[in-house]
Amino acid sequence: MNDTKSIFSQRELCQQRDREFLALYSPTLDALLQHGVPTHKARRMAAEFTILNGRPHYHVDHERAYRCVCHLLAACDKKASNALTYRTNADLECMAKGRLRQQMWHEIAQHVTQLTKEGMSVASAIDHVLEHCRASRFFISPATALTKICTHDRTRAMR
């Protein structure tokens, strides 16, 4: 039962992210097309611009965010206490640079760390970040964005 609920929740969150992406993408695409940029090139340019310049919400489940952020905070605490761990700070930084999902979790953890320094509990800080903070960008690849766009453009062309 929990698996079904979490799958539904994850799909719903992805759909919210996609709607938020398309709401920012469409005006950008329209502006590029009005300036005479060819359609294929305009789609890619609009997608990349929206990915990097959009300020979306974090569309992640609270329970998963709690697990991931606590894991990251514990890893940072171990590093701060000079305990030997499997991953070094350099390893964590490489992971953060190489993977969009990891970048997102690190960004959320940074927000949570700041709020916990101000006296908020970790759980409350995570709830606050997910409900009120905005991400620095959309954490999707241009290829994923284009799959969302193509579906949207097909239905848009049918109108």
Contact map, one row per residue, 1 for C-alpha under 8 A:
111110000000000000000000000000000000000000000000000000000000000000000000000000000000000000000000000000000000000000000000000000000000000000000000000000000000000
111111000000000000000000000000000000000000000000000000000000000000000000000000000000000000000000000000000000000000000000000000000000000000000000000000000000000
111111100000000000000000000000000000000000000000000000000000000000000000000000000000000000000000000000000000000000000000000000000000000000000000000000000000000
111111110000000000000000000000000000000000000000000000000000000000000000000000000000000000000000000000000000000000000000000000000000000000000000000000000000000
111111111000000000000000000000000000000000000000000000000000000000000000000000000000000000000000000000000000000000000000000000000000000000000000000000000000000
011111111100000000000000000000000000000000000000000000000000000000000000000000000000000000000000000000000000000000000000000000000000000000000000000000000000000
001111111110000000000000000000000000000000000000000000000000000000000000000000000000000000000000000000000000000000000000000000000000000000000000000000000000000
000111111111000000000000000000000000000000000000000000000000000000000000000000000000000000000000000000000000000000000000000000000000000000000000000000000000000
000011111111100000000000000000000000000000000000000000000000100000000000000000000000000000000000000000000000000000000000000000000000000000000000000000000000000
000001111111110000000000000000000000000000000000000000000001100000000000000000000000000000000000000000000000000000000000000000000000000000000000000000000000000
000000111111111000000000000000000000000000000000000000000000000000000000000000000000000000000000000000000000000000000000000000000000000000000000000000000000000
000000011111111100000000000000000000000000000000000000000000000000000000000000000000000000000000000000000000000000000000000000000000000000000000000000000000000
000000001111111110000000000000000000000000000000000000000011100000000000000000000000000000000000000000000000000000000000000000000000000000000000000000000000000
000000000111111111000000000000000000000000000000000000000010000000000000000000000000000000000000000000000000000000000000000000000000000000000000000000000000000
000000000011111111100000000000000000000000000000000000000000000000000000000000000000000000000000000000000000000000000000000000000000000000000000000000000000000
000000000001111111110000000000000000000000000000000000000010000000000000000000000000000000000000000000000000000000000000000000000000000000000000000000000000000
000000000000111111111000000000000000000000000000000000011010000000000000000000000000000000000000000000000000000000000000000000000000000000000000000000000000000
000000000000011111111100000000000000000000000000000000000000000000000000000000000000000000000000000000000000000000000000000000000000000000000000000100000000000
000000000000001111111110000000000000000000000000000000000000000000000000000000000000000000000000000000000000000000000000000000000000000000000000000000000000000
000000000000000111111111000000000000000000000000000000010000000000000000000000000000000000000000000000000000000000000000000000000000000000000000000000000000000
000000000000000011111111100000000000000000000000011001010000000000000000000000000000000000000000000000000000000000000000000000000000000001000000000000000000000
000000000000000001111111110000000000000000000000000000000000000000000000000000000000000000000000000000000000000000000000000000000000000000000000000010010000000
000000000000000000111111111000000000000000000000000000000000000000000000000000000000000000000000000000000000000000000000000000000000000000000000000000000000000
000000000000000000011111111100000000000000000000010001000000000000000000000000000000000000000000000000000000000000000000000000000000000000000000000000000000000
000000000000000000001111111110000000000000000110010000000000000000000000000000000000000000000000000000000000000000000000000000000000000000000000000000000000000
000000000000000000000111111111000000000000000000000000000000000000000000000000000000000000000000000000000000000000000000000000000000000000000000000000000000000
000000000000000000000011111111100000000000000000000000000000000000000000000000000000000000000000000000000000000000000000000000000000000000000000000000000000000
000000000000000000000001111111110000000000000100010000000000000000000000000000000000000000000000000000000000000000000000000000000000000000000000000000000000000
000000000000000000000000111111111000000001100100000000000000000000000000000000000000000000000000000000000000000000000000000000000000000000000000000000000000000
000000000000000000000000011111111100000000000000000000000000000000000000000000000000000000000000000000000000000000000000000000000000000000000000000000000000000
000000000000000000000000001111111110000000000000000000000000000000000000000000000000000000000000000000000000000000000000000000000000000000000000000000000000000
000000000000000000000000000111111111100001000100000000000000000000000000000000000000000000000000000000000000000000000000000000000000000000000000000000000000000
000000000000000000000000000011111111111001000000000000000000000000000000000000000000000000000000000000000000000000000000000000000000000000000000000000000000000
000000000000000000000000000001111111100000000000000000000000000000000000000000000000000000000000000000000000000000000000000000000000000000000000000000000000000
000000000000000000000000000000111111100000000000000000000000000000000000000000000000000000000000000000000000000000000000000000000000000000000000000000000000000
000000000000000000000000000000011111110000000000000000000000000000000000000000000000000000000000000000000000000000000000000000000000000000000000000000000000000
000000000000000000000000000000011111111011000000000000000000000000000000000000000000000000000000000000000000000000000000000000000000000000000000000000000000000
000000000000000000000000000000001001111111000000000000000000000000000000000000000000000000000000000000000000000000000000000000000000000000000000000000000000000
000000000000000000000000000000001000111111100000000000000000000000000000000000000000000000000000000000000000000000000000000000000000000000000000000000000000000
000000000000000000000000000000000000011111110000000000000000000000000000000000000000000000000000000000000000000000000000000000000000000000000000000000000000000
000000000000000000000000000000000000111111111000000000000000000000000000000000000000000000000000000000000000000000000000000000000000000000000000000000000000000
000000000000000000000000000010011000111111111100000000000000000000000000000000000000000000000000000000000000000000000000000000000000000000000000000000000000000
000000000000000000000000000010000000001111111110000000000000000000000000000000000000000000000000000000000000000000000000000000000000000000000000010010000000000
000000000000000000000000000000000000000111111111000000000000000000000000000000000000000000000000000000000000000000000000000000000000000000000100010000000000000
000000000000000000000000000000000000000011111111100000000000000000000000000000000000000000000000000000000000000000000000000000000000000000000000000000000000000
000000000000000000000000100110010000000001111111110000000000000000000000000000000000000000000000000000000000000000000000000000000000000000000000000000000000000
000000000000000000000000100000000000000000111111111000000000000000000000000000000000000000000000000000000000000000000000000000000000000000000100110000000000000
000000000000000000000000000000000000000000011111111100000000000000000000000000000000000000000000000000000000000000000000000000000000000000000100000000000000000
000000000000000000000000000000000000000000001111111111000000000000000000000000000000000000000000000000000000000000000000000000000000000000000000000000000000000
000000000000000000001001100100000000000000000111111111000000000000000000000000000000000000000000000000000000000000000000000000000000000001000000000000000000000
000000000000000000001000000000000000000000000011111111000000000000000000000000000000000000000000000000000000000000000000000000000000000011111100000000000000000
000000000000000000000000000000000000000000000001111111000000000000000000000000000000000000000000000000000000000000000000000000000000000111000000000000000000000
000000000000000000000000000000000000000000000000111111100000000000000000000000000000000000000000000000000000000000000000000000000000000110000000000000000000000
000000000000000000001001000000000000000000000000111111110000000000000000000000000000000000000000000000000000000000000000000000000000000111000000000000000000000
000000000000000000000000000000000000000000000000000011111000000000000000000000000000000000000000000000000000000000000000000000000000011111000000000000000000000
000000000000000010011000000000000000000000000000000001111100000000000000000000000000000000000000000000000000000000000000000000000000011111000000000000000000000
000000000000000010000000000000000000000000000000000000111110000000000000000000000000000000000000000000000000000000000000000000000111111000000000000000000000000
000000000000000000000000000000000000000000000000000000011111000000000000000000000000000000000000000000000000000000000000000000000110111000000000000000000000000
000000000000110110000000000000000000000000000000000000001111100000000000000000000000000000000000000000000000000000000000000000000100000000000000000000000000000
000000000100100000000000000000000000000000000000000000000111110110000000000000000000000000000000000000000000000000000000000000000100000000000000000000000000000
000000001100100000000000000000000000000000000000000000000011111110000000000000000000000000000000000000000000000000000000000000000000000000000000000000000000000
000000000000000000000000000000000000000000000000000000000001111111000000000000000000000000000000000000000000000000000000000001100100000000000000000000000000000
000000000000000000000000000000000000000000000000000000000000111111100000000000000000000000000000000000000000000000000000000000000000000000000000000000000000000
000000000000000000000000000000000000000000000000000000000001111111110000000000000000000000000000000000000000000000000000000000000000000000000000000000000000000
000000000000000000000000000000000000000000000000000000000001111111111000000000000000000000000000000000001000000000000000000001000000000000000000000000000000000
000000000000000000000000000000000000000000000000000000000000011111111100000000000000000000000000000000000000000000000000001001000000000000000000000000000000000
000000000000000000000000000000000000000000000000000000000000001111111110000000000000000000000000000000000000000000000000000000000000000000000000000000000000000
000000000000000000000000000000000000000000000000000000000000000111111111000000000000000000000000000000001000000000000000000000000000000000000000000000000000000
000000000000000000000000000000000000000000000000000000000000000011111111100000000000000000000000000000001101100000000000000000000000000000000000000000000000000
000000000000000000000000000000000000000000000000000000000000000001111111110000000000000000000000000000000000000000000000000000000000000000000000000000000000000
000000000000000000000000000000000000000000000000000000000000000000111111111000000000000000000000000000000000000000000000000000000000000000000000000000000000000
000000000000000000000000000000000000000000000000000000000000000000011111111100000000000000000000000000000100100000000000000000000000000000000000000000000000000
000000000000000000000000000000000000000000000000000000000000000000001111111110000000000000000000000000000000100010000000000000000000000000000000000000000000000
000000000000000000000000000000000000000000000000000000000000000000000111111111000000000000000000000000000000000000000000000000000000000000000000000000000000000
000000000000000000000000000000000000000000000000000000000000000000000011111111100000100000000000000000000000000000000000000000000000000000000000000000000000000
000000000000000000000000000000000000000000000000000000000000000000000001111111110000000000000000000000000000000000000000000000000000000000000000000000000000000
000000000000000000000000000000000000000000000000000000000000000000000000111111111000000000000000000000000000000000000000000000000000000000000000000000000000000
000000000000000000000000000000000000000000000000000000000000000000000000011111111111100000000000000000000000000000000000000000000000000000000000000000000000000
000000000000000000000000000000000000000000000000000000000000000000000000001111111111100110000000000000000000000000000000000000000000000000000000000000000000000
000000000000000000000000000000000000000000000000000000000000000000000000000111111110000000000000000000000000000000000000000000000000000000000000000000000000000
000000000000000000000000000000000000000000000000000000000000000000000000000011111110000000000000000000000000000000000000000000000000000000000000000000000000000
000000000000000000000000000000000000000000000000000000000000000000000000000001111111000000000000000000000000000000000000000000000000000000000000000000000000000
000000000000000000000000000000000000000000000000000000000000000000000000000001111111100000000000000000000000000000000000000000000000000000000000000000000000000
000000000000000000000000000000000000000000000000000000000000000000000000000001100111110000000000000000000000000000000000000000000000000000000000000000000000000
000000000000000000000000000000000000000000000000000000000000000000000000001001100011111100000000000000000000000000000000000000000000000000000000000000000000000
000000000000000000000000000000000000000000000000000000000000000000000000000000000001111100000000000000000000000000000000000000000000000000000000000000000000000
000000000000000000000000000000000000000000000000000000000000000000000000000000000000111111110000000000000000000000000000000000000000000000000000000000000000000
000000000000000000000000000000000000000000000000000000000000000000000000000000100000111111110000000000000000000000000000000000000000000000000000000000000000000
000000000000000000000000000000000000000000000000000000000000000000000000000000100000001111111000000000000000000000000000000000000000000000000000000000000000000
000000000000000000000000000000000000000000000000000000000000000000000000000000000000001111111100000000000000000000000000000000000000000000000000000000000000000
000000000000000000000000000000000000000000000000000000000000000000000000000000000000001111111110000000000000000000000000000000000000000000000000000000000000000
000000000000000000000000000000000000000000000000000000000000000000000000000000000000001111111111000000000000000000000000000000000000000000000000000000000000000
000000000000000000000000000000000000000000000000000000000000000000000000000000000000000011111111100000000000000000000000000000000000000000000000000000000000000
000000000000000000000000000000000000000000000000000000000000000000000000000000000000000001111111110000000000000000000000000000000000000000000000000000000000000
000000000000000000000000000000000000000000000000000000000000000000000000000000000000000000111111111001100000000000000000000000000000000000000000000000000000000
000000000000000000000000000000000000000000000000000000000000000000000000000000000000000000011111111101100100000000000000000000000000000000000000000000000000000
000000000000000000000000000000000000000000000000000000000000000000000000000000000000000000001111111101100000000000000000000000000000000000000000000000000000000
000000000000000000000000000000000000000000000000000000000000000000000000000000000000000000000111111101000000000000000000000000000000000000000000000000000000000
000000000000000000000000000000000000000000000000000000000000000000000000000000000000000000000011111111100000000000000000000000000000000000000000000000000000000
000000000000000000000000000000000000000000000000000000000000000000000000000000000000000000000001111111110000000000000000000000000000000000111000000000000000000
000000000000000000000000000000000000000000000000000000000000000000000000000000000000000000000000001111111000000000000000000000000000000000100000000000000000000
000000000000000000000000000000000000000000000000000000000000000000000000000000000000000000000011111111111100000000000000000000000000000000000000000000000000000
000000000000000000000000000000000000000000000000000000000000000000000000000000000000000000000011101111111110000000000000000000000000000000100000000000000000000
000000000000000000000000000000000000000000000000000000000000000000000000000000000000000000000000000111111111000000000000000000000000001000100000000000000000000
000000000000000000000000000000000000000000000000000000000000000010011000000000000000000000000000000011111111100000000000000000000000000000000000000000000000000
000000000000000000000000000000000000000000000000000000000000000000001001000000000000000000000001000001111111110000000000000000000000000000000000000000000000000
000000000000000000000000000000000000000000000000000000000000000000000000000000000000000000000000000000111111111000000000000000000000001000000000000000000000000
000000000000000000000000000000000000000000000000000000000000000000001000000000000000000000000000000000011111111100000000000001001000000000000000000000000000000
000000000000000000000000000000000000000000000000000000000000000000001001100000000000000000000000000000001111111110000000000000000000000000000000000000000000000
000000000000000000000000000000000000000000000000000000000000000000000000000000000000000000000000000000000111111111000000000000000000000000000000000000000000000
000000000000000000000000000000000000000000000000000000000000000000000000000000000000000000000000000000000011111111100000000010001000000000000000000000000000000
000000000000000000000000000000000000000000000000000000000000000000000000000000000000000000000000000000000001111111110000010011001000000000000000000000000000000
000000000000000000000000000000000000000000000000000000000000000000000000100000000000000000000000000000000000111111111000000000000000000000000000000000000000000
000000000000000000000000000000000000000000000000000000000000000000000000000000000000000000000000000000000000011111111100000000000000000000000000000000000000000
000000000000000000000000000000000000000000000000000000000000000000000000000000000000000000000000000000000000001111111111000010000000000000000000000000000000000
000000000000000000000000000000000000000000000000000000000000000000000000000000000000000000000000000000000000000111111111110010000000000000000000000000000000000
000000000000000000000000000000000000000000000000000000000000000000000000000000000000000000000000000000000000000011111111000000000000000000000000000000000000000
000000000000000000000000000000000000000000000000000000000000000000000000000000000000000000000000000000000000000001111111000000000000000000000000000000000000000
000000000000000000000000000000000000000000000000000000000000000000000000000000000000000000000000000000000000000000111111100000000000000000000000000000000000000
000000000000000000000000000000000000000000000000000000000000000000000000000000000000000000000000000000000000000000111111110110000000000000000000000000000000000
000000000000000000000000000000000000000000000000000000000000000000000000000000000000000000000000000000000000000000010011111110000000000000000000000000000000000
000000000000000000000000000000000000000000000000000000000000000000000000000000000000000000000000000000000000000100010001111111000000000000000000000000000000000
000000000000000000000000000000000000000000000000000000000000000001000000000000000000000000000000000000000000000000000000111111100000000000000000000000000000000
000000000000000000000000000000000000000000000000000000000000000000000000000000000000000000000000000000000000000000000001111111110000000000000000000000000000000
000000000000000000000000000000000000000000000000000000000000000000000000000000000000000000000000000000000000001100110001111111111000000000000000000000000000000
000000000000000000000000000000000000000000000000000000000000010011000000000000000000000000000000000000000001000100000000011111111100000000000000000000000000000
000000000000000000000000000000000000000000000000000000000000010000000000000000000000000000000000000000000000000000000000001111111110000000000000000000000000000
000000000000000000000000000000000000000000000000000000000000000000000000000000000000000000000000000000000000000000000000000111111111100000000000000000000000000
000000000000000000000000000000000000000000000000000000000000000000000000000000000000000000000000000000000001001100000000000011111111110000000000000000000000000
000000000000000000000000000000000000000000000000000000001111010000000000000000000000000000000000000000000000000000000000000001111111100000000000000000000000000
000000000000000000000000000000000000000000000000000000001100000000000000000000000000000000000000000000000000000000000000000000111111100000000000000000000000000
000000000000000000000000000000000000000000000000000000001000000000000000000000000000000000000000000000000000000000000000000000011111110000000000000000000000000
000000000000000000000000000000000000000000000000000000001100000000000000000000000000000000000000000000000000000000000000000000011111111000000000000000000000000
000000000000000000000000000000000000000000000000000000111100000000000000000000000000000000000000000000000000000000000000000000001001111100000000000000000000000
000000000000000000000000000000000000000000000000000000111100000000000000000000000000000000000000000000010010000000000000000000000000111111000000000000000000000
000000000000000000000000000000000000000000000000000111110000000000000000000000000000000000000000000000000000000000000000000000000000011111000000000000000000000
000000000000000000000000000000000000000000000000001111110000000000000000000000000000000000000000000000000000000000000000000000000000001111100000000000000000000
000000000000000000001000000000000000000000000000011101110000000000000000000000000000000000000000000000000000000000000000000000000000001111110000000000000000000
000000000000000000000000000000000000000000000000001000000000000000000000000000000000000000000000000110110000000000000000000000000000000011111000000000000000000
000000000000000000000000000000000000000000000000001000000000000000000000000000000000000000000000000100000000000000000000000000000000000001111101100000000000000
000000000000000000000000000000000000000000000000001000000000000000000000000000000000000000000000000100000000000000000000000000000000000000111111100000000000000
000000000000000000000000000000000000000000010011001000000000000000000000000000000000000000000000000000000000000000000000000000000000000000011111110000000000000
000000000000000000000000000000000000000000000000000000000000000000000000000000000000000000000000000000000000000000000000000000000000000000001111111000000000000
000000000000000000000000000000000000000000000000000000000000000000000000000000000000000000000000000000000000000000000000000000000000000000011111111100000000000
000000000000000000000000000000000000000000000010000000000000000000000000000000000000000000000000000000000000000000000000000000000000000000011111111110000000000
000000000000000000000000000000000000000000110010000000000000000000000000000000000000000000000000000000000000000000000000000000000000000000000111111111000000000
000000000000000000000000000000000000000000000000000000000000000000000000000000000000000000000000000000000000000000000000000000000000000000000011111111100000000
000000000000000001000000000000000000000000000000000000000000000000000000000000000000000000000000000000000000000000000000000000000000000000000001111111110000000
000000000000000000000100000000000000000000100000000000000000000000000000000000000000000000000000000000000000000000000000000000000000000000000000111111111000000
000000000000000000000000000000000000000000000000000000000000000000000000000000000000000000000000000000000000000000000000000000000000000000000000011111111100000
000000000000000000000000000000000000000000000000000000000000000000000000000000000000000000000000000000000000000000000000000000000000000000000000001111111110000
000000000000000000000100000000000000000000000000000000000000000000000000000000000000000000000000000000000000000000000000000000000000000000000000000111111111000
000000000000000000000000000000000000000000000000000000000000000000000000000000000000000000000000000000000000000000000000000000000000000000000000000011111111100
000000000000000000000000000000000000000000000000000000000000000000000000000000000000000000000000000000000000000000000000000000000000000000000000000001111111110
000000000000000000000000000000000000000000000000000000000000000000000000000000000000000000000000000000000000000000000000000000000000000000000000000000111111111
000000000000000000000000000000000000000000000000000000000000000000000000000000000000000000000000000000000000000000000000000000000000000000000000000000011111111
000000000000000000000000000000000000000000000000000000000000000000000000000000000000000000000000000000000000000000000000000000000000000000000000000000001111111
000000000000000000000000000000000000000000000000000000000000000000000000000000000000000000000000000000000000000000000000000000000000000000000000000000000111111
000000000000000000000000000000000000000000000000000000000000000000000000000000000000000000000000000000000000000000000000000000000000000000000000000000000011111
